[in-house]
Amino acid sequence: MTRTRTWTMFLIICFAFLFFIRFIHLTADPPYNLSQSGAPWGDPGGYSFNARNKVLFGTWEVDNYNMMYTSYPPHLTTYAVFSLLGVGFAQQNAVPVLFSCLSLILFFLILRKKFDGPAALLAVSLLGLNYSFLMYSRIANRIMPVIFFLLLGIFLMEKARDRSIWLVGTGMSFILALASKSIIYYAVAGLLAGYFFYMLFNRPVKDLLLRTGLILAGALSVLLPWIFFIYLPKHEYINSFGRLNVPLLLPPTNISKLMEHFWTRPSILLERMPVIAVLAAIFSFVLLYRTIHAPKKVALLDWLFLGWYYSGFFYLAIIYQRVPRRFIPMILPLVFLAASLAHEIFRKSGRLNQLKPRWVFAPFAFVWMLFPVSILLKFLSGKSPALFSNQISLNLTLL
């Protein structure tokens, strides 16, 4: 057997295993300690309600509870699955599993643009075997469809390096992500910001404007039909649903409250996957340095995932509702950045040793270090209150 065929067989076996562990026992409830919120147990039924009605009773609406209008793309997928396989818990949970499997494939194809095959497969395995990502891959609460559409948009951005027309698909994908779960706007904004800066430093202004127009055209091709055929006819229900959730998902207007949220609540992922989270934070620091000192040498994927990482980091740190499901999309940039750091270390390129910080980078380094240091001090003060009993010892520790 040739080396290429051996690698292909190994790749198929690995993906088959990642798919298998998602499909087994689909009727099982989520683990009891998965979240302090009841959403993993209660939301899936609400999201599947209208598709069930259509299959069983021939009509989408039987009352005034119609969440399909707040998450239309995955709801149509749910209806298709129910129509083919019948209505049931396994069929309901098969929808996020399907999107999760497609997301793993897309993530691998994206990583192959940066890493070699084994490194890309290792990174995909880190994502596919991640406990939180795996558990939410089996819960029909619209997280996996959002991740799939985000990755599809990134994949098409990468393809557009050769043919810009692919950016129409990027715009469509990002609007489909927003139509599936609007809270993901922070990631869309971060990805678009990353793409803008990459184009600004690597392409002429004319090309930047052309590509921006293509993304906008793709976005409008999905957004306008959604506005005219879904939002306007059902705006009262969509707005009423938004009034319940938007206050939980917007940053507080009070600056002191905003800063309290940011400084006193560490990321949930730092607690659940500390090694990957720390490695990702370190490499994001390295990439931030490069974007300041040598932006033309920063690859497109680095810009994109860096934008996703920082937009999510700051947004999720300041909003009121910080339940685990909000952090699941952030696992992808964490895995990408951690894998990138490991790749640079083990390939012995010496690029990390070439960093020579300049004075302009010092403010960014100081602000970045404030957060983990403050969390460490909070932890130590809780364990040893006497250590911080006077102002002098506290000041010395901060220094």
C-alpha positions as CSV (number, residue, x, y, z in Angstrom):
1,M,0.0,0.0,0.0
2,T,1.4,3.4,-1.0
3,R,2.0,6.2,1.5
4,T,-0.8,8.3,0.0
5,R,-3.3,5.5,0.2
6,T,-2.3,4.7,3.8
7,W,-2.7,8.4,4.8
8,T,-6.1,8.5,3.1
9,M,-7.3,5.4,4.9
10,F,-6.1,6.8,8.2
11,L,-7.9,10.0,7.6
12,I,-11.1,8.3,6.8
13,I,-10.9,6.1,9.9
14,C,-10.3,9.2,12.1
15,F,-13.2,11.1,10.7
16,A,-15.4,8.0,10.9
17,F,-14.6,7.8,14.6
18,L,-15.4,11.5,15.2
19,F,-18.7,11.1,13.4
20,F,-19.5,7.8,15.2
21,I,-19.3,9.3,18.7
22,R,-21.7,12.0,17.7
23,F,-24.4,9.7,16.3
24,I,-24.5,7.0,19.1
25,H,-27.4,7.1,21.5
26,L,-29.0,10.3,20.1
27,T,-32.0,10.0,22.4
28,A,-29.8,10.6,25.5
29,D,-30.3,13.7,27.6
30,P,-27.4,16.1,27.9
31,P,-25.2,15.6,31.0
32,Y,-26.8,17.1,34.1
33,N,-23.8,19.3,34.8
34,L,-23.3,20.6,31.3
35,S,-24.7,24.1,32.1
36,Q,-26.2,26.1,34.9
37,S,-28.9,27.1,32.4
38,G,-31.8,24.9,31.4
39,A,-31.4,25.7,27.7
40,P,-29.7,22.4,26.7
41,W,-32.8,20.5,27.9
42,G,-35.6,23.0,27.1
43,D,-34.6,24.9,24.0
44,P,-34.4,22.1,21.4
45,G,-38.1,21.4,21.7
46,G,-39.0,25.0,21.1
47,Y,-36.7,25.2,18.1
48,S,-38.2,22.1,16.5
49,F,-41.8,22.9,17.4
50,N,-42.9,24.3,14.1
51,A,-41.3,21.6,12.0
52,R,-43.0,19.0,14.1
53,N,-46.4,20.7,13.6
54,K,-45.9,20.8,9.8
55,V,-45.1,17.1,9.6
56,L,-47.8,15.9,12.1
57,F,-50.6,18.4,11.5
58,G,-49.9,19.9,8.1
59,T,-49.5,23.5,9.4
60,W,-46.5,25.4,10.7
61,E,-48.4,27.3,13.3
62,V,-50.8,26.0,15.9
63,D,-50.5,28.8,18.5
64,N,-48.5,32.0,19.0
65,Y,-45.2,30.3,19.9
66,N,-43.2,30.1,16.7
67,M,-39.4,30.2,17.1
68,M,-38.9,29.1,13.5
69,Y,-38.9,32.8,12.6
70,T,-35.9,33.5,14.8
71,S,-33.8,30.7,13.4
72,Y,-35.0,29.9,9.9
73,P,-32.2,28.1,8.1
74,P,-31.7,25.2,10.7
75,H,-35.5,25.0,11.1
76,L,-35.9,24.1,7.4
77,T,-33.2,21.4,7.9
78,T,-35.2,20.1,10.9
79,Y,-38.3,19.9,8.8
80,A,-36.4,18.0,6.1
81,V,-35.1,15.5,8.6
82,F,-38.6,15.0,10.2
83,S,-40.1,14.6,6.8
84,L,-37.7,11.9,5.8
85,L,-37.1,10.1,9.1
86,G,-40.2,11.0,11.2
87,V,-40.6,13.0,14.3
88,G,-38.5,12.0,17.4
89,F,-35.7,13.0,19.7
90,A,-33.1,11.1,17.7
91,Q,-34.2,12.9,14.5
92,Q,-34.2,16.2,16.3
93,N,-30.7,15.7,17.6
94,A,-29.5,14.4,14.3
95,V,-29.7,18.0,12.9
96,P,-26.9,19.5,15.1
97,V,-24.9,16.3,14.6
98,L,-25.1,16.7,10.8
99,F,-23.9,20.3,11.0
100,S,-21.2,19.3,13.5
101,C,-19.8,16.7,11.1
102,L,-19.8,19.1,8.2
103,S,-18.1,21.7,10.4
104,L,-15.3,19.2,11.2
105,I,-14.8,18.6,7.5
106,L,-14.7,22.3,6.7
107,F,-12.4,23.0,9.6
108,F,-10.0,20.4,8.3
109,L,-10.1,21.8,4.7
110,I,-9.4,25.3,6.1
111,L,-6.5,24.1,8.3
112,R,-4.9,22.3,5.3
113,K,-4.3,25.8,3.9
114,K,-2.0,26.5,6.8
115,F,-0.7,23.2,8.1
116,D,0.3,19.9,6.6
117,G,-2.1,17.0,6.7
118,P,-1.2,15.4,10.1
119,A,-1.1,18.8,11.9
120,A,-4.5,19.7,10.4
121,L,-5.9,16.3,11.5
122,L,-4.5,16.7,15.0
123,A,-6.2,20.1,15.3
124,V,-9.5,18.8,14.0
125,S,-9.2,15.9,16.5
126,L,-8.7,18.5,19.4
127,L,-11.9,20.1,18.3
128,G,-13.9,16.9,17.6
129,L,-13.0,15.3,20.9
130,N,-13.4,18.5,23.0
131,Y,-16.0,17.6,25.6
132,S,-18.1,20.8,25.5
133,F,-18.0,20.9,21.7
134,L,-19.0,17.2,21.5
135,M,-21.9,17.5,23.9
136,Y,-23.3,20.6,22.2
137,S,-23.0,18.8,18.9
138,R,-25.8,16.6,20.1
139,I,-28.1,19.4,21.3
140,A,-30.5,21.0,18.8
141,N,-30.2,24.6,20.0
142,R,-28.7,26.1,16.8
143,I,-25.1,26.4,17.8
144,M,-23.8,23.9,15.3
145,P,-25.5,25.5,12.3
146,V,-24.0,28.8,13.2
147,I,-20.5,27.3,13.4
148,F,-21.0,25.6,10.0
149,F,-22.0,28.8,8.2
150,L,-19.1,30.7,9.8
151,L,-16.6,28.1,8.7
152,L,-18.2,28.0,5.2
153,G,-17.7,31.8,5.0
154,I,-14.0,31.4,6.0
155,F,-13.5,28.6,3.5
156,L,-14.9,30.7,0.7
157,M,-12.8,33.7,1.8
158,E,-9.7,31.5,1.4
159,K,-10.9,30.3,-2.0
160,A,-11.5,33.9,-3.0
161,R,-7.7,34.6,-2.9
162,D,-7.6,33.3,-6.5
163,R,-11.2,34.1,-7.6
164,S,-12.9,36.9,-5.8
165,I,-16.4,35.8,-6.9
166,W,-16.4,33.3,-4.1
167,L,-16.9,36.2,-1.7
168,V,-20.5,36.4,-2.8
169,G,-20.9,33.0,-1.0
170,T,-19.1,34.4,2.0
171,G,-21.6,37.2,2.4
172,M,-24.5,34.7,2.0
173,S,-22.9,32.3,4.6
174,F,-22.5,35.1,7.2
175,I,-26.1,36.2,6.8
176,L,-27.3,32.6,7.2
177,A,-25.2,32.4,10.4
178,L,-26.9,35.5,11.7
179,A,-30.3,34.2,10.6
180,S,-29.6,31.0,12.5
181,K,-28.5,32.7,15.8
182,S,-28.2,36.5,15.8
183,I,-25.9,36.6,18.8
184,I,-23.0,35.5,16.6
185,Y,-22.8,39.0,15.2
186,Y,-19.6,39.5,17.2
187,A,-17.8,36.7,15.3
188,V,-19.1,38.0,12.0
189,A,-17.8,41.4,12.8
190,G,-14.4,40.0,13.9
191,L,-14.0,37.9,10.8
192,L,-14.9,40.8,8.5
193,A,-12.5,43.1,10.4
194,G,-9.8,40.6,10.0
195,Y,-10.4,40.3,6.3
196,F,-10.5,44.0,5.9
197,F,-7.1,44.5,7.6
198,Y,-5.6,41.6,5.5
199,M,-6.8,43.3,2.3
200,L,-5.7,46.7,3.4
201,F,-2.1,45.6,3.9
202,N,-1.9,43.2,0.9
203,R,-4.1,44.5,-1.9
204,P,-4.7,47.8,-3.7
205,V,-7.7,49.9,-2.6
206,K,-9.6,49.2,-5.8
207,D,-9.4,45.4,-5.1
208,L,-10.5,46.0,-1.5
209,L,-13.6,48.0,-2.6
210,L,-14.4,45.3,-5.2
211,R,-14.2,42.5,-2.7
212,T,-16.2,44.4,-0.2
213,G,-18.9,44.9,-2.8
214,L,-19.0,41.2,-3.6
215,I,-19.4,40.3,0.1
216,L,-22.2,43.0,0.4
217,A,-23.9,41.6,-2.7
218,G,-23.9,38.1,-1.3
219,A,-25.2,39.3,2.0
220,L,-28.0,41.3,0.5
221,S,-29.1,38.4,-1.7
222,V,-30.1,36.6,1.5
223,L,-30.9,39.5,3.8
224,L,-33.5,41.2,1.5
225,P,-35.6,38.0,1.1
226,W,-35.4,37.4,4.8
227,I,-36.6,41.0,5.5
228,F,-39.5,40.9,3.0
229,F,-40.7,37.4,3.5
230,I,-39.9,36.6,7.1
231,Y,-39.2,39.7,9.2
232,L,-41.9,42.1,7.9
233,P,-44.8,39.6,8.0
234,K,-43.7,38.3,11.5
235,H,-41.9,41.3,13.0
236,E,-44.2,41.5,16.0
237,Y,-43.2,38.0,17.2
238,I,-39.5,38.4,16.3
239,N,-39.4,41.8,18.1
240,S,-41.2,40.4,21.2
241,F,-38.7,37.5,21.4
242,G,-35.8,40.0,21.0
243,R,-37.1,42.2,23.8
244,L,-36.7,39.2,26.2
245,N,-33.2,38.3,25.1
246,V,-31.4,41.4,23.8
247,P,-30.9,43.0,27.3
248,L,-29.1,39.8,28.3
249,L,-26.8,39.9,25.3
250,L,-25.8,43.6,25.0
251,P,-23.0,45.2,27.0
252,P,-24.2,47.3,29.9
253,T,-24.4,51.1,29.3
254,N,-23.0,51.8,32.8
255,I,-19.2,51.9,32.4
256,S,-18.5,50.8,35.9
257,K,-20.8,47.8,35.5
258,L,-19.1,47.0,32.2
259,M,-15.7,47.0,33.8
260,E,-16.9,44.9,36.7
261,H,-18.1,42.3,34.2
262,F,-14.8,42.3,32.4
263,W,-12.4,42.1,35.4
264,T,-14.3,39.8,37.7
265,R,-15.5,37.0,35.5
266,P,-12.9,34.8,33.7
267,S,-13.8,33.0,30.5
268,I,-15.7,29.7,31.1
269,L,-13.4,28.1,28.5
270,L,-10.4,29.0,30.7
271,E,-11.9,26.8,33.3
272,R,-13.1,24.0,31.0
273,M,-10.1,23.7,28.6
274,P,-7.2,25.6,30.4
275,V,-4.3,24.2,28.4
276,I,-5.7,25.1,24.9
277,A,-7.1,28.4,26.2
278,V,-3.6,29.5,27.6
279,L,-1.8,28.3,24.5
280,A,-4.3,30.2,22.3
281,A,-3.8,33.4,24.4
282,I,-0.1,33.2,24.1
283,F,-0.2,32.8,20.3
284,S,-2.8,35.5,19.9
285,F,-0.2,37.7,21.7
286,V,2.4,36.7,19.1
287,L,0.0,37.3,16.2
288,L,-1.0,40.7,17.6
289,Y,2.7,41.6,17.7
290,R,3.1,40.6,14.1
291,T,0.1,42.6,12.9
292,I,1.6,45.7,14.4
293,H,5.2,45.2,13.2
294,A,4.9,43.2,10.0
295,P,1.3,43.1,9.0
296,K,2.0,42.0,5.4
297,K,3.6,38.8,6.7
298,V,0.5,37.7,8.6
299,A,-1.5,35.1,6.7
300,L,-5.2,35.5,5.8
301,L,-6.3,32.7,8.2
302,D,-4.3,34.2,11.0
303,W,-6.1,37.6,10.5
304,L,-9.5,35.9,10.4
305,F,-9.2,33.7,13.5
306,L,-7.4,36.5,15.4
307,G,-10.4,38.8,14.7
308,W,-12.8,36.1,15.7
309,Y,-10.8,35.4,18.9
310,Y,-10.6,39.0,20.1
311,S,-14.1,40.0,19.2
312,G,-15.4,37.0,21.2
313,F,-13.0,37.5,24.0
314,F,-14.1,41.1,24.7
315,Y,-17.8,40.7,23.9
316,L,-18.3,37.6,26.1
317,A,-16.4,39.2,28.9
318,I,-18.8,42.2,29.2
319,I,-22.3,40.9,28.5
320,Y,-24.6,39.9,31.3
321,Q,-25.6,36.3,30.3
322,R,-22.5,34.2,30.2
323,V,-23.8,30.6,30.0
324,P,-21.6,27.8,28.5
325,R,-23.5,27.6,25.2
326,R,-22.5,31.2,24.4
327,F,-18.8,30.2,24.4
328,I,-19.0,27.1,22.2
329,P,-18.2,29.0,18.9
330,M,-15.1,30.4,20.6
331,I,-13.6,26.9,20.9
332,L,-12.7,27.0,17.2
333,P,-10.4,30.1,17.3
334,L,-8.9,28.7,20.5
335,V,-8.0,25.4,18.8
336,F,-6.7,27.2,15.7
337,L,-4.4,29.5,17.7
338,A,-3.2,26.7,20.0
339,A,-2.5,24.5,17.0
340,S,-0.7,27.3,15.3
341,L,1.6,27.8,18.3
342,A,2.4,24.1,18.5
343,H,3.0,24.0,14.7
344,E,5.5,26.8,14.9
345,I,7.4,25.3,17.9
346,F,7.7,21.8,16.5
347,R,8.6,22.7,13.0
348,K,11.7,24.5,14.4
349,S,11.3,27.5,12.2
350,G,12.7,29.8,14.8
351,R,10.0,32.4,14.0
352,L,9.1,32.7,17.7
353,N,12.7,33.5,18.5
354,Q,12.7,36.4,16.0
355,L,10.3,38.5,18.1
356,K,11.9,41.8,19.1
357,P,9.3,43.8,21.0
358,R,9.4,47.6,20.4
359,W,8.1,50.3,22.6
360,V,4.8,50.7,20.6
361,F,3.9,47.2,21.6
362,A,4.3,47.7,25.4
363,P,0.8,49.2,26.0
364,F,-0.9,46.2,24.4
365,A,1.2,43.9,26.5
366,F,0.4,45.7,29.7
367,V,-3.4,45.7,29.0
368,W,-3.3,42.1,28.0
369,M,-1.4,41.0,31.2
370,L,-3.8,43.0,33.5
371,F,-6.6,40.5,33.0
372,P,-4.8,37.2,33.9
373,V,-2.8,38.9,36.7
374,S,-6.0,40.3,38.2
375,I,-7.7,36.8,38.1
376,L,-4.6,35.3,39.7
377,L,-4.7,37.9,42.5
378,K,-8.4,37.3,43.1
379,F,-7.7,33.6,43.4
380,L,-4.8,34.1,45.8
381,S,-6.6,36.6,47.9
382,G,-9.5,34.1,48.4
383,K,-7.0,31.3,49.4
384,S,-4.8,33.5,51.6
385,P,-6.6,36.7,52.8
386,A,-3.7,37.5,55.2
387,L,-1.3,37.8,52.3
388,F,-3.2,40.9,51.1
389,S,-4.1,42.3,54.5
390,N,-2.3,45.6,53.9
391,Q,-2.0,48.0,51.0
392,I,1.8,47.7,50.8
393,S,1.8,44.0,50.1
394,L,-1.0,44.4,47.6
395,N,0.8,47.1,45.7
396,L,4.1,45.1,45.6
397,T,2.2,42.1,44.2
398,L,0.6,44.2,41.5
399,L,3.9,45.7,40.6
